[in-house]
């Protein structure tokens, strides 16, 4: 991978790590904003998947749909297929939890699960990308 592309991929992973750090900070809070945690889990996964696409020389589509991004990424990292069902659920957090539109507040268990999935997706992707 050329150095310019490598740097862009690193930046995508850095942004994803910032989302994960935001989650860790919120989980340590006295009052845990589960909607915020779920939103940042979705964002972290989205950025990791986009990093993989950039690493492979693909254009990054302007979408928040994790399943759509995953479908593109599976060509390069088929191991991520095991996350498809979870990513379909987490994908909803990209928009729905940001607004008071009747979407129910995620439970703490759902928020922690979304965070753990984001961590696992990132770890799996990093093992397959040569930075």
Backbone atoms as SQL, in Angstrom:
CREATE TABLE atoms (id INTEGER PRIMARY KEY, chain TEXT, resi INTEGER, resn TEXT, atom TEXT, x REAL, y REAL, z REAL);
INSERT INTO atoms VALUES
  (1, 'A', 1, 'UNK', 'N', 0.858, -1.167, 0.000),
  (2, 'A', 1, 'UNK', 'CA', 0.000, 0.000, 0.000),
  (3, 'A', 1, 'UNK', 'C', 0.903, 1.228, 0.000),
  (4, 'A', 2, 'UNK', 'N', 0.583, 2.204, -0.855),
  (5, 'A', 2, 'UNK', 'CA', 1.441, 3.381, -0.901),
  (6, 'A', 2, 'UNK', 'C', 1.253, 4.229, 0.357),
  (7, 'A', 3, 'UNK', 'N', 2.231, 5.071, 0.626),
  (8, 'A', 3, 'UNK', 'CA', 2.272, 5.821, 1.885),
  (9, 'A', 3, 'UNK', 'C', 1.091, 6.776, 2.058),
  (10, 'A', 4, 'UNK', 'N', 0.648, 7.416, 0.980),
  (11, 'A', 4, 'UNK', 'CA', -0.488, 8.344, 1.082),
  (12, 'A', 4, 'UNK', 'C', -1.751, 7.574, 1.462),
  (13, 'A', 5, 'UNK', 'N', -2.006, 6.470, 0.772),
  (14, 'A', 5, 'UNK', 'CA', -3.177, 5.652, 1.080),
  (15, 'A', 5, 'UNK', 'C', -3.069, 5.104, 2.503),
  (16, 'A', 6, 'UNK', 'N', -1.885, 4.666, 2.880),
  (17, 'A', 6, 'UNK', 'CA', -1.631, 4.148, 4.212),
  (18, 'A', 6, 'UNK', 'C', -2.007, 5.183, 5.273),
  (19, 'A', 7, 'UNK', 'N', -1.640, 6.431, 5.035),
  (20, 'A', 7, 'UNK', 'CA', -1.949, 7.505, 5.984),
  (21, 'A', 7, 'UNK', 'C', -3.455, 7.736, 6.080),
  (22, 'A', 8, 'UNK', 'N', -4.148, 7.693, 4.968),
  (23, 'A', 8, 'UNK', 'CA', -5.606, 7.868, 4.979),
  (24, 'A', 8, 'UNK', 'C', -6.262, 6.726, 5.764),
  (25, 'A', 9, 'UNK', 'N', -5.789, 5.521, 5.565),
  (26, 'A', 9, 'UNK', 'CA', -6.318, 4.366, 6.301),
  (27, 'A', 9, 'UNK', 'C', -6.080, 4.552, 7.797),
  (28, 'A', 10, 'UNK', 'N', -4.897, 4.982, 8.171),
  (29, 'A', 10, 'UNK', 'CA', -4.594, 5.250, 9.587),
  (30, 'A', 10, 'UNK', 'C', -5.553, 6.295, 10.158),
  (31, 'A', 11, 'UNK', 'N', -5.840, 7.325, 9.370),
  (32, 'A', 11, 'UNK', 'CA', -6.757, 8.373, 9.829),
  (33, 'A', 11, 'UNK', 'C', -8.157, 7.820, 10.071),
  (34, 'A', 12, 'UNK', 'N', -8.632, 6.950, 9.172),
  (35, 'A', 12, 'UNK', 'CA', -9.936, 6.321, 9.383),
  (36, 'A', 12, 'UNK', 'C', -9.929, 5.518, 10.686),
  (37, 'A', 13, 'UNK', 'N', -8.874, 4.742, 10.924),
  (38, 'A', 13, 'UNK', 'CA', -8.792, 3.960, 12.162),
  (39, 'A', 13, 'UNK', 'C', -8.675, 4.863, 13.388),
  (40, 'A', 14, 'UNK', 'N', -7.972, 5.968, 13.258),
  (41, 'A', 14, 'UNK', 'CA', -7.855, 6.923, 14.366),
  (42, 'A', 14, 'UNK', 'C', -9.234, 7.483, 14.723),
  (43, 'A', 15, 'UNK', 'N', -10.002, 7.846, 13.710),
  (44, 'A', 15, 'UNK', 'CA', -11.356, 8.367, 13.955),
  (45, 'A', 15, 'UNK', 'C', -12.231, 7.294, 14.610),
  (46, 'A', 16, 'UNK', 'N', -12.088, 6.057, 14.161),
  (47, 'A', 16, 'UNK', 'CA', -12.844, 4.960, 14.777),
  (48, 'A', 16, 'UNK', 'C', -12.442, 4.794, 16.238),
  (49, 'A', 17, 'UNK', 'N', -11.150, 4.883, 16.509),
  (50, 'A', 17, 'UNK', 'CA', -10.674, 4.761, 17.889),
  (51, 'A', 17, 'UNK', 'C', -11.206, 5.900, 18.753),
  (52, 'A', 18, 'UNK', 'N', -11.337, 7.094, 18.190),
  (53, 'A', 18, 'UNK', 'CA', -11.929, 8.205, 18.944),
  (54, 'A', 18, 'UNK', 'C', -13.367, 7.883, 19.345),
  (55, 'A', 19, 'UNK', 'N', -14.121, 7.270, 18.438),
  (56, 'A', 19, 'UNK', 'CA', -15.487, 6.860, 18.781),
  (57, 'A', 19, 'UNK', 'C', -15.469, 5.827, 19.904),
  (58, 'A', 20, 'UNK', 'N', -14.557, 4.882, 19.836),
  (59, 'A', 20, 'UNK', 'CA', -14.460, 3.863, 20.882),
  (60, 'A', 20, 'UNK', 'C', -14.039, 4.473, 22.217),
  (61, 'A', 21, 'UNK', 'N', -13.155, 5.459, 22.178),
  (62, 'A', 21, 'UNK', 'CA', -12.754, 6.148, 23.413),
  (63, 'A', 21, 'UNK', 'C', -13.936, 6.905, 24.010),
  (64, 'A', 22, 'UNK', 'N', -14.733, 7.511, 23.152),
  (65, 'A', 22, 'UNK', 'CA', -15.937, 8.196, 23.612),
  (66, 'A', 22, 'UNK', 'C', -16.845, 7.205, 24.350),
  (67, 'A', 23, 'UNK', 'N', -16.977, 6.010, 23.803),
  (68, 'A', 23, 'UNK', 'CA', -17.794, 4.981, 24.452),
  (69, 'A', 23, 'UNK', 'C', -17.214, 4.621, 25.815),
  (70, 'A', 24, 'UNK', 'N', -15.917, 4.383, 25.877),
  (71, 'A', 24, 'UNK', 'CA', -15.295, 4.025, 27.160),
  (72, 'A', 24, 'UNK', 'C', -15.516, 5.126, 28.190),
  (73, 'A', 25, 'UNK', 'N', -15.374, 6.371, 27.778),
  (74, 'A', 25, 'UNK', 'CA', -15.600, 7.492, 28.694),
  (75, 'A', 25, 'UNK', 'C', -17.042, 7.495, 29.197),
  (76, 'A', 26, 'UNK', 'N', -17.983, 7.277, 28.293),
  (77, 'A', 26, 'UNK', 'CA', -19.392, 7.275, 28.684),
  (78, 'A', 26, 'UNK', 'C', -19.745, 6.082, 29.566),
  (79, 'A', 27, 'UNK', 'N', -19.139, 4.939, 29.313),
  (80, 'A', 27, 'UNK', 'CA', -19.405, 3.773, 30.158),
  (81, 'A', 27, 'UNK', 'C', -18.910, 3.989, 31.586),
  (82, 'A', 28, 'UNK', 'N', -17.920, 4.836, 31.755),
  (83, 'A', 28, 'UNK', 'CA', -17.375, 5.121, 33.082),
  (84, 'A', 28, 'UNK', 'C', -18.171, 6.198, 33.822),
  (85, 'A', 29, 'UNK', 'N', -19.115, 6.819, 33.143),
  (86, 'A', 29, 'UNK', 'CA', -19.886, 7.910, 33.738),
  (87, 'A', 29, 'UNK', 'C', -20.875, 7.381, 34.777),
  (88, 'A', 30, 'UNK', 'N', -21.260, 8.270, 35.685),
  (89, 'A', 30, 'UNK', 'CA', -22.245, 7.915, 36.702),
  (90, 'A', 30, 'UNK', 'C', -23.585, 7.588, 36.045),
  (91, 'A', 31, 'UNK', 'N', -23.972, 8.411, 35.088),
  (92, 'A', 31, 'UNK', 'CA', -25.178, 8.156, 34.306),
  (93, 'A', 31, 'UNK', 'C', -24.736, 7.846, 32.880),
  (94, 'A', 32, 'UNK', 'N', -25.086, 6.672, 32.403),
  (95, 'A', 32, 'UNK', 'CA', -24.592, 6.196, 31.110),
  (96, 'A', 32, 'UNK', 'C', -25.614, 6.504, 30.002),
  (97, 'A', 33, 'UNK', 'N', -25.217, 7.339, 29.025),
  (98, 'A', 33, 'UNK', 'CA', -26.107, 7.646, 27.904),
  (99, 'A', 33, 'UNK', 'C', -26.038, 6.536, 26.847),
  (100, 'A', 34, 'UNK', 'N', -26.901, 5.549, 26.979),
  (101, 'A', 34, 'UNK', 'CA', -26.810, 4.372, 26.113),
  (102, 'A', 34, 'UNK', 'C', -27.024, 4.701, 24.642),
  (103, 'A', 35, 'UNK', 'N', -27.852, 5.707, 24.363),
  (104, 'A', 35, 'UNK', 'CA', -28.063, 6.074, 22.958),
  (105, 'A', 35, 'UNK', 'C', -26.777, 6.590, 22.334),
  (106, 'A', 36, 'UNK', 'N', -26.026, 7.370, 23.101),
  (107, 'A', 36, 'UNK', 'CA', -24.750, 7.909, 22.621),
  (108, 'A', 36, 'UNK', 'C', -23.739, 6.792, 22.393),
  (109, 'A', 37, 'UNK', 'N', -23.711, 5.834, 23.296),
  (110, 'A', 37, 'UNK', 'CA', -22.799, 4.696, 23.144),
  (111, 'A', 37, 'UNK', 'C', -23.124, 3.924, 21.865),
  (112, 'A', 38, 'UNK', 'N', -24.396, 3.661, 21.645),
  (113, 'A', 38, 'UNK', 'CA', -24.798, 2.918, 20.444),
  (114, 'A', 38, 'UNK', 'C', -24.479, 3.699, 19.174),
  (115, 'A', 39, 'UNK', 'N', -24.698, 5.004, 19.208),
  (116, 'A', 39, 'UNK', 'CA', -24.373, 5.839, 18.052),
  (117, 'A', 39, 'UNK', 'C', -22.880, 5.761, 17.740),
  (118, 'A', 40, 'UNK', 'N', -22.045, 5.899, 18.761),
  (119, 'A', 40, 'UNK', 'CA', -20.599, 5.877, 18.523),
  (120, 'A', 40, 'UNK', 'C', -20.104, 4.484, 18.127),
  (121, 'A', 41, 'UNK', 'N', -20.774, 3.437, 18.579),
  (122, 'A', 41, 'UNK', 'CA', -20.422, 2.085, 18.124),
  (123, 'A', 41, 'UNK', 'C', -20.694, 1.966, 16.630),
  (124, 'A', 42, 'UNK', 'N', -21.841, 2.473, 16.193),
  (125, 'A', 42, 'UNK', 'CA', -22.165, 2.450, 14.765),
  (126, 'A', 42, 'UNK', 'C', -21.131, 3.241, 13.983),
  (127, 'A', 43, 'UNK', 'N', -20.782, 4.413, 14.489),
  (128, 'A', 43, 'UNK', 'CA', -19.815, 5.261, 13.801),
  (129, 'A', 43, 'UNK', 'C', -18.440, 4.591, 13.716),
  (130, 'A', 44, 'UNK', 'N', -18.014, 3.959, 14.801),
  (131, 'A', 44, 'UNK', 'CA', -16.710, 3.284, 14.806),
  (132, 'A', 44, 'UNK', 'C', -16.675, 2.169, 13.765),
  (133, 'A', 45, 'UNK', 'N', -17.728, 1.371, 13.719),
  (134, 'A', 45, 'UNK', 'CA', -17.773, 0.277, 12.744),
  (135, 'A', 45, 'UNK', 'C', -17.779, 0.827, 11.327),
  (136, 'A', 46, 'UNK', 'N', -18.565, 1.850, 11.098),
  (137, 'A', 46, 'UNK', 'CA', -18.611, 2.468, 9.767),
  (138, 'A', 46, 'UNK', 'C', -17.216, 2.924, 9.331),
  (139, 'A', 47, 'UNK', 'N', -16.489, 3.551, 10.226),
  (140, 'A', 47, 'UNK', 'CA', -15.155, 4.062, 9.889),
  (141, 'A', 47, 'UNK', 'C', -14.161, 2.926, 9.654),
  (142, 'A', 48, 'UNK', 'N', -14.265, 1.862, 10.426),
  (143, 'A', 48, 'UNK', 'CA', -13.387, 0.704, 10.207),
  (144, 'A', 48, 'UNK', 'C', -13.657, 0.092, 8.835),
  (145, 'A', 49, 'UNK', 'N', -14.920, -0.099, 8.500),
  (146, 'A', 49, 'UNK', 'CA', -15.253, -0.688, 7.199),
  (147, 'A', 49, 'UNK', 'C', -14.786, 0.209, 6.056),
  (148, 'A', 50, 'UNK', 'N', -14.921, 1.500, 6.229),
  (149, 'A', 50, 'UNK', 'CA', -14.451, 2.431, 5.198),
  (150, 'A', 50, 'UNK', 'C', -12.928, 2.413, 5.104),
  (151, 'A', 51, 'UNK', 'N', -12.245, 2.231, 6.230),
  (152, 'A', 51, 'UNK', 'CA', -10.785, 2.112, 6.213),
  (153, 'A', 51, 'UNK', 'C', -10.354, 0.908, 5.383),
  (154, 'A', 52, 'UNK', 'N', -11.066, -0.200, 5.541),
  (155, 'A', 52, 'UNK', 'CA', -10.753, -1.406, 4.767),
  (156, 'A', 52, 'UNK', 'C', -10.916, -1.130, 3.278),
  (157, 'A', 53, 'UNK', 'N', -11.990, -0.462, 2.915),
  (158, 'A', 53, 'UNK', 'CA', -12.222, -0.158, 1.497),
  (159, 'A', 53, 'UNK', 'C', -11.126, 0.738, 0.940),
  (160, 'A', 54, 'UNK', 'N', -10.730, 1.750, 1.693),
  (161, 'A', 54, 'UNK', 'CA', -9.641, 2.631, 1.250),
  (162, 'A', 54, 'UNK', 'C', -8.354, 1.828, 1.101),
  (163, 'A', 55, 'UNK', 'N', -8.080, 0.951, 2.061),
  (164, 'A', 55, 'UNK', 'CA', -6.868, 0.128, 2.007),
  (165, 'A', 55, 'UNK', 'C', -6.828, -0.732, 0.748),
  (166, 'A', 56, 'UNK', 'N', -8.002, -1.102, 0.256),
  (167, 'A', 56, 'UNK', 'CA', -8.086, -1.941, -0.943),
  (168, 'A', 56, 'UNK', 'C', -8.231, -1.116, -2.221),
  (169, 'A', 57, 'UNK', 'N', -8.108, 0.200, -2.095),
  (170, 'A', 57, 'UNK', 'CA', -8.181, 1.062, -3.268),
  (171, 'A', 57, 'UNK', 'C', -9.584, 1.304, -3.784),
  (172, 'A', 58, 'UNK', 'N', -10.570, 1.044, -2.958),
  (173, 'A', 58, 'UNK', 'CA', -11.964, 1.238, -3.353),
  (174, 'A', 58, 'UNK', 'C', -12.442, 2.629, -2.971),
  (175, 'A', 59, 'UNK', 'N', -13.410, 3.110, -3.706),
  (176, 'A', 59, 'UNK', 'CA', -14.065, 4.364, -3.348),
  (177, 'A', 59, 'UNK', 'C', -14.965, 4.110, -2.151),
  (178, 'A', 60, 'UNK', 'N', -15.049, 5.101, -1.294),
  (179, 'A', 60, 'UNK', 'CA', -15.878, 4.989, -0.102),
  (180, 'A', 60, 'UNK', 'C', -17.213, 5.662, -0.384),
  (181, 'A', 61, 'UNK', 'N', -18.277, 4.882, -0.314),
  (182, 'A', 61, 'UNK', 'CA', -19.603, 5.447, -0.567),
  (183, 'A', 61, 'UNK', 'C', -20.075, 6.231, 0.653),
  (184, 'A', 62, 'UNK', 'N', -20.865, 7.244, 0.388),
  (185, 'A', 62, 'UNK', 'CA', -21.390, 8.077, 1.470),
  (186, 'A', 62, 'UNK', 'C', -22.660, 7.426, 1.999),
  (187, 'A', 63, 'UNK', 'N', -22.453, 6.457, 2.850),
  (188, 'A', 63, 'UNK', 'CA', -23.571, 5.731, 3.443),
  (189, 'A', 63, 'UNK', 'C', -23.257, 5.441, 4.898),
  (190, 'A', 64, 'UNK', 'N', -24.321, 5.295, 5.682),
  (191, 'A', 64, 'UNK', 'CA', -24.181, 4.879, 7.078),
  (192, 'A', 64, 'UNK', 'C', -24.660, 3.439, 7.255),
  (193, 'A', 65, 'UNK', 'N', -25.028, 2.797, 6.153),
  (194, 'A', 65, 'UNK', 'CA', -25.571, 1.442, 6.168),
  (195, 'A', 65, 'UNK', 'C', -24.430, 0.435, 6.342),
  (196, 'A', 66, 'UNK', 'N', -24.326, -0.106, 7.542),
  (197, 'A', 66, 'UNK', 'CA', -23.221, -1.018, 7.844),
  (198, 'A', 66, 'UNK', 'C', -23.283, -2.306, 7.032),
  (199, 'A', 67, 'UNK', 'N', -24.468, -2.800, 6.757),
  (200, 'A', 67, 'UNK', 'CA', -24.584, -4.043, 5.983),
  (201, 'A', 67, 'UNK', 'C', -24.127, -3.807, 4.547),
  (202, 'A', 68, 'UNK', 'N', -24.484, -2.679, 3.997),
  (203, 'A', 68, 'UNK', 'CA', -24.026, -2.348, 2.638),
  (204, 'A', 68, 'UNK', 'C', -22.498, -2.261, 2.594),
  (205, 'A', 69, 'UNK', 'N', -21.911, -1.589, 3.573),
  (206, 'A', 69, 'UNK', 'CA', -20.448, -1.493, 3.627),
  (207, 'A', 69, 'UNK', 'C', -19.821, -2.867, 3.847),
  (208, 'A', 70, 'UNK', 'N', -20.414, -3.641, 4.750),
  (209, 'A', 70, 'UNK', 'CA', -19.892, -4.980, 5.026),
  (210, 'A', 70, 'UNK', 'C', -19.893, -5.832, 3.765),
  (211, 'A', 71, 'UNK', 'N', -20.949, -5.741, 2.982),
  (212, 'A', 71, 'UNK', 'CA', -21.035, -6.517, 1.741),
  (213, 'A', 71, 'UNK', 'C', -19.844, -6.224, 0.835),
  (214, 'A', 72, 'UNK', 'N', -19.444, -4.969, 0.772),
  (215, 'A', 72, 'UNK', 'CA', -18.282, -4.595, -0.044),
  (216, 'A', 72, 'UNK', 'C', -16.979, -5.108, 0.568),
  (217, 'A', 73, 'UNK', 'N', -16.898, -5.097, 1.886),
  (218, 'A', 73, 'UNK', 'CA', -15.671, -5.469, 2.596),
  (219, 'A', 73, 'UNK', 'C', -15.447, -6.981, 2.622),
  (220, 'A', 74, 'UNK', 'N', -16.514, -7.759, 2.563),
  (221, 'A', 74, 'UNK', 'CA', -16.380, -9.222, 2.670),
  (222, 'A', 74, 'UNK', 'C', -15.480, -9.825, 1.606),
  (223, 'A', 75, 'UNK', 'N', -15.361, -9.170, 0.483),
  (224, 'A', 75, 'UNK', 'CA', -14.451, -9.630, -0.570),
  (225, 'A', 75, 'UNK', 'C', -13.011, -9.691, -0.058),
  (226, 'A', 76, 'UNK', 'N', -12.685, -8.797, 0.861),
  (227, 'A', 76, 'UNK', 'CA', -11.316, -8.685, 1.371),
  (228, 'A', 76, 'UNK', 'C', -11.135, -9.340, 2.740),
  (229, 'A', 77, 'UNK', 'N', -12.188, -9.301, 3.552),
  (230, 'A', 77, 'UNK', 'CA', -12.110, -9.887, 4.895),
  (231, 'A', 77, 'UNK', 'C', -13.369, -10.726, 5.133),
  (232, 'A', 78, 'UNK', 'N', -13.404, -11.935, 4.576),
  (233, 'A', 78, 'UNK', 'CA', -14.603, -12.771, 4.716),
  (234, 'A', 78, 'UNK', 'C', -14.918, -13.134, 6.170),
  (235, 'A', 79, 'UNK', 'N', -13.920, -13.070, 7.035),
  (236, 'A', 79, 'UNK', 'CA', -14.133, -13.387, 8.457),
  (237, 'A', 79, 'UNK', 'C', -15.171, -12.472, 9.103),
  (238, 'A', 80, 'UNK', 'N', -15.378, -11.299, 8.526),
  (239, 'A', 80, 'UNK', 'CA', -16.341, -10.356, 9.099),
  (240, 'A', 80, 'UNK', 'C', -17.793, -10.773, 8.849),
  (241, 'A', 81, 'UNK', 'N', -18.002, -11.803, 8.041),
  (242, 'A', 81, 'UNK', 'CA', -19.379, -12.235, 7.742),
  (243, 'A', 81, 'UNK', 'C', -20.132, -12.655, 9.002),
  (244, 'A', 82, 'UNK', 'N', -19.415, -13.118, 10.002),
  (245, 'A', 82, 'UNK', 'CA', -20.066, -13.547, 11.245),
  (246, 'A', 82, 'UNK', 'C', -20.733, -12.387, 11.991),
  (247, 'A', 83, 'UNK', 'N', -20.406, -11.160, 11.615),
  (248, 'A', 83, 'UNK', 'CA', -20.979, -9.986, 12.276),
  (249, 'A', 83, 'UNK', 'C', -22.206, -9.426, 11.557),
  (250, 'A', 84, 'UNK', 'N', -22.614, -10.037, 10.458),
  (251, 'A', 84, 'UNK', 'CA', -23.658, -9.426, 9.624),
  (252, 'A', 84, 'UNK', 'C', -24.949, -9.132, 10.389),
  (253, 'A', 85, 'UNK', 'N', -25.449, -10.088, 11.154),
  (254, 'A', 85, 'UNK', 'CA', -26.698, -9.860, 11.888),
  (255, 'A', 85, 'UNK', 'C', -26.553, -8.721, 12.893),
  (256, 'A', 86, 'UNK', 'N', -25.459, -8.713, 13.619),
  (257, 'A', 86, 'UNK', 'CA', -25.233, -7.639, 14.603),
  (258, 'A', 86, 'UNK', 'C', -25.117, -6.288, 13.909),
  (259, 'A', 87, 'UNK', 'N', -24.425, -6.240, 12.781),
  (260, 'A', 87, 'UNK', 'CA', -24.260, -4.970, 12.075),
  (261, 'A', 87, 'UNK', 'C', -25.584, -4.456, 11.535),
  (262, 'A', 88, 'UNK', 'N', -26.466, -5.361, 11.181),
  (263, 'A', 88, 'UNK', 'CA', -27.794, -4.931, 10.740),
  (264, 'A', 88, 'UNK', 'C', -28.517, -4.214, 11.879),
  (265, 'A', 89, 'UNK', 'N', -28.412, -4.743, 13.090),
  (266, 'A', 89, 'UNK', 'CA', -29.024, -4.106, 14.263),
  (267, 'A', 89, 'UNK', 'C', -28.339, -2.785, 14.592),
  (268, 'A', 90, 'UNK', 'N', -27.023, -2.799, 14.636),
  (269, 'A', 90, 'UNK', 'CA', -26.258, -1.612, 15.027),
  (270, 'A', 90, 'UNK', 'C', -26.395, -0.503, 13.997),
  (271, 'A', 91, 'UNK', 'N', -26.594, -0.857, 12.756),
  (272, 'A', 91, 'UNK', 'CA', -26.736, 0.136, 11.688),
  (273, 'A', 91, 'UNK', 'C', -27.858, 1.125, 11.996),
  (274, 'A', 92, 'UNK', 'N', -28.906, 0.650, 12.647),
  (275, 'A', 92, 'UNK', 'CA', -30.043, 1.509, 13.004),
  (276, 'A', 92, 'UNK', 'C', -29.631, 2.643, 13.941),
  (277, 'A', 93, 'UNK', 'N', -28.594, 2.431, 14.723),
  (278, 'A', 93, 'UNK', 'CA', -28.156, 3.445, 15.677),
  (279, 'A', 93, 'UNK', 'C', -27.500, 4.648, 15.009),
  (280, 'A', 94, 'UNK', 'N', -27.165, 4.534, 13.752),
  (281, 'A', 94, 'UNK', 'CA', -26.517, 5.642, 13.047),
  (282, 'A', 94, 'UNK', 'C', -27.400, 6.855, 12.893),
  (283, 'A', 95, 'UNK', 'N', -28.694, 6.640, 12.877),
  (284, 'A', 95, 'UNK', 'CA', -29.626, 7.758, 12.711),
  (285, 'A', 95, 'UNK', 'C', -30.702, 7.740, 13.790),
  (286, 'A', 96, 'UNK', 'N', -31.313, 6.593, 13.997),
  (287, 'A', 96, 'UNK', 'CA', -32.511, 6.503, 14.834),
  (288, 'A', 96, 'UNK', 'C', -32.329, 7.031, 16.255),
  (289, 'A', 97, 'UNK', 'N', -31.212, 6.742, 16.897),
  (290, 'A', 97, 'UNK', 'CA', -31.054, 7.152, 18.298),
  (291, 'A', 97, 'UNK', 'C', -30.712, 8.634, 18.452),
  (292, 'A', 98, 'UNK', 'N', -30.422, 9.297, 17.354),
  (293, 'A', 98, 'UNK', 'CA', -30.024, 10.705, 17.437),
  (294, 'A', 98, 'UNK', 'C', -31.200, 11.653, 17.596),
  (295, 'A', 99, 'UNK', 'N', -32.394, 11.186, 17.337),
  (296, 'A', 99, 'UNK', 'CA', -33.561, 12.063, 17.317),
  (297, 'A', 99, 'UNK', 'C', -34.684, 11.495, 18.178),
  (298, 'A', 100, 'UNK', 'N', -35.522, 12.384, 18.739),
  (299, 'A', 100, 'UNK', 'CA', -36.647, 11.912, 19.562),
  (300, 'A', 100, 'UNK', 'C', -37.819, 11.484, 18.677),
  (301, 'A', 101, 'UNK', 'N', -37.661, 10.360, 18.002),
  (302, 'A', 101, 'UNK', 'CA', -38.679, 9.929, 17.040),
  (303, 'A', 101, 'UNK', 'C', -39.381, 8.637, 17.446),
  (304, 'A', 102, 'UNK', 'N', -39.420, 8.379, 18.724),
  (305, 'A', 102, 'UNK', 'CA', -40.093, 7.176, 19.176),
  (306, 'A', 102, 'UNK', 'C', -39.210, 5.946, 19.268),
  (307, 'A', 103, 'UNK', 'N', -37.948, 6.068, 18.883),
  (308, 'A', 103, 'UNK', 'CA', -37.013, 4.945, 18.999),
  (309, 'A', 103, 'UNK', 'C', -36.728, 4.736, 20.481),
  (310, 'A', 104, 'UNK', 'N', -36.912, 3.526, 20.974),
  (311, 'A', 104, 'UNK', 'CA', -36.717, 3.287, 22.403),
  (312, 'A', 104, 'UNK', 'C', -35.241, 3.369, 22.775),
  (313, 'A', 105, 'UNK', 'N', -35.011, 3.842, 23.976),
  (314, 'A', 105, 'UNK', 'CA', -33.651, 3.983, 24.503),
  (315, 'A', 105, 'UNK', 'C', -33.020, 2.592, 24.623),
  (316, 'A', 106, 'UNK', 'N', -31.836, 2.394, 24.056),
  (317, 'A', 106, 'UNK', 'CA', -31.180, 1.086, 24.185),
  (318, 'A', 106, 'UNK', 'C', -30.857, 0.787, 25.651),
  (319, 'A', 107, 'UNK', 'N', -30.913, -0.466, 26.010),
  (320, 'A', 107, 'UNK', 'CA', -30.534, -0.867, 27.365),
  (321, 'A', 107, 'UNK', 'C', -29.014, -0.800, 27.505),
  (322, 'A', 108, 'UNK', 'N', -28.553, -0.849, 28.734),
  (323, 'A', 108, 'UNK', 'CA', -27.111, -0.871, 28.972),
  (324, 'A', 108, 'UNK', 'C', -26.497, -2.114, 28.331),
  (325, 'A', 109, 'UNK', 'N', -27.191, -3.231, 28.405),
  (326, 'A', 109, 'UNK', 'CA', -26.686, -4.469, 27.804),
  (327, 'A', 109, 'UNK', 'C', -26.548, -4.327, 26.289),
  (328, 'A', 110, 'UNK', 'N', -27.533, -3.691, 25.654),
  (329, 'A', 110, 'UNK', 'CA', -27.463, -3.463, 24.204),
  (330, 'A', 110, 'UNK', 'C', -26.293, -2.547, 23.857),
  (331, 'A', 111, 'UNK', 'N', -26.095, -1.526, 24.675),
  (332, 'A', 111, 'UNK', 'CA', -25.009, -0.577, 24.428),
  (333, 'A', 111, 'UNK', 'C', -23.647, -1.253, 24.570),
  (334, 'A', 112, 'UNK', 'N', -23.483, -2.033, 25.621),
  (335, 'A', 112, 'UNK', 'CA', -22.214, -2.749, 25.829),
  (336, 'A', 112, 'UNK', 'C', -21.982, -3.745, 24.696),
  (337, 'A', 113, 'UNK', 'N', -23.016, -4.425, 24.272),
  (338, 'A', 113, 'UNK', 'CA', -22.894, -5.375, 23.162),
  (339, 'A', 113, 'UNK', 'C', -22.485, -4.669, 21.869),
  (340, 'A', 114, 'UNK', 'N', -23.062, -3.505, 21.608),
  (341, 'A', 114, 'UNK', 'CA', -22.696, -2.734, 20.411),
  (342, 'A', 114, 'UNK', 'C', -21.226, -2.325, 20.481),
  (343, 'A', 115, 'UNK', 'N', -20.789, -1.901, 21.663),
  (344, 'A', 115, 'UNK', 'CA', -19.381, -1.523, 21.862),
  (345, 'A', 115, 'UNK', 'C', -18.464, -2.728, 21.626),
  (346, 'A', 116, 'UNK', 'N', -18.808, -3.853, 22.209),
  (347, 'A', 116, 'UNK', 'CA', -17.977, -5.055, 22.047),
  (348, 'A', 116, 'UNK', 'C', -17.895, -5.476, 20.583),
  (349, 'A', 117, 'UNK', 'N', -19.000, -5.370, 19.876),
  (350, 'A', 117, 'UNK', 'CA', -18.998, -5.698, 18.449),
  (351, 'A', 117, 'UNK', 'C', -18.085, -4.754, 17.691),
  (352, 'A', 118, 'UNK', 'N', -18.156, -3.474, 18.004),
  (353, 'A', 118, 'UNK', 'CA', -17.286, -2.491, 17.337),
  (354, 'A', 118, 'UNK', 'C', -15.814, -2.821, 17.584),
  (355, 'A', 119, 'UNK', 'N', -15.490, -3.180, 18.811),
  (356, 'A', 119, 'UNK', 'CA', -14.107, -3.555, 19.142),
  (357, 'A', 119, 'UNK', 'C', -13.674, -4.779, 18.335),
  (358, 'A', 120, 'UNK', 'N', -14.544, -5.771, 18.257),
  (359, 'A', 120, 'UNK', 'CA', -14.214, -7.010, 17.545),
  (360, 'A', 120, 'UNK', 'C', -14.046, -6.777, 16.047),
  (361, 'A', 121, 'UNK', 'N', -14.907, -5.951, 15.473),
  (362, 'A', 121, 'UNK', 'CA', -14.789, -5.637, 14.045),
  (363, 'A', 121, 'UNK', 'C', -13.461, -4.931, 13.789),
  (364, 'A', 122, 'UNK', 'N', -13.120, -3.982, 14.648),
  (365, 'A', 122, 'UNK', 'CA', -11.857, -3.255, 14.482),
  (366, 'A', 122, 'UNK', 'C', -10.668, -4.212, 14.597),
  (367, 'A', 123, 'UNK', 'N', -10.665, -5.049, 15.609),
  (368, 'A', 123, 'UNK', 'CA', -9.559, -5.991, 15.814),
  (369, 'A', 123, 'UNK', 'C', -9.409, -6.931, 14.620),
  (370, 'A', 124, 'UNK', 'N', -10.516, -7.463, 14.140),
  (371, 'A', 124, 'UNK', 'CA', -10.481, -8.371, 12.988),
  (372, 'A', 124, 'UNK', 'C', -9.933, -7.666, 11.756),
  (373, 'A', 125, 'UNK', 'N', -10.394, -6.451, 11.517),
  (374, 'A', 125, 'UNK', 'CA', -9.931, -5.698, 10.344),
  (375, 'A', 125, 'UNK', 'C', -8.442, -5.387, 10.441),
  (376, 'A', 126, 'UNK', 'N', -7.995, -4.971, 11.615),
  (377, 'A', 126, 'UNK', 'CA', -6.575, -4.624, 11.773),
  (378, 'A', 126, 'UNK', 'C', -5.661, -5.828, 11.551),
  (379, 'A', 127, 'UNK', 'N', -6.135, -7.006, 11.888),
  (380, 'A', 127, 'UNK', 'CA', -5.328, -8.211, 11.663),
  (381, 'A', 127, 'UNK', 'C', -5.147, -8.517, 10.181),
  (382, 'A', 128, 'UNK', 'N', -6.044, -7.996, 9.350),
  (383, 'A', 128, 'UNK', 'CA', -6.022, -8.300, 7.920),
  (384, 'A', 128, 'UNK', 'C', -5.450, -7.181, 7.058),
  (385, 'A', 129, 'UNK', 'N', -5.200, -6.033, 7.660),
  (386, 'A', 129, 'UNK', 'CA', -4.696, -4.890, 6.885),
  (387, 'A', 129, 'UNK', 'C', -3.235, -4.657, 7.233),
  (388, 'A', 130, 'UNK', 'N', -2.438, -4.502, 6.224),
  (389, 'A', 130, 'UNK', 'CA', -1.012, -4.248, 6.417),
  (390, 'A', 130, 'UNK', 'C', -0.781, -2.746, 6.471),
  (391, 'A', 131, 'UNK', 'N', -0.647, -2.226, 7.686),
  (392, 'A', 131, 'UNK', 'CA', -0.359, -0.795, 7.840),
  (393, 'A', 131, 'UNK', 'C', 1.127, -0.641, 7.996);
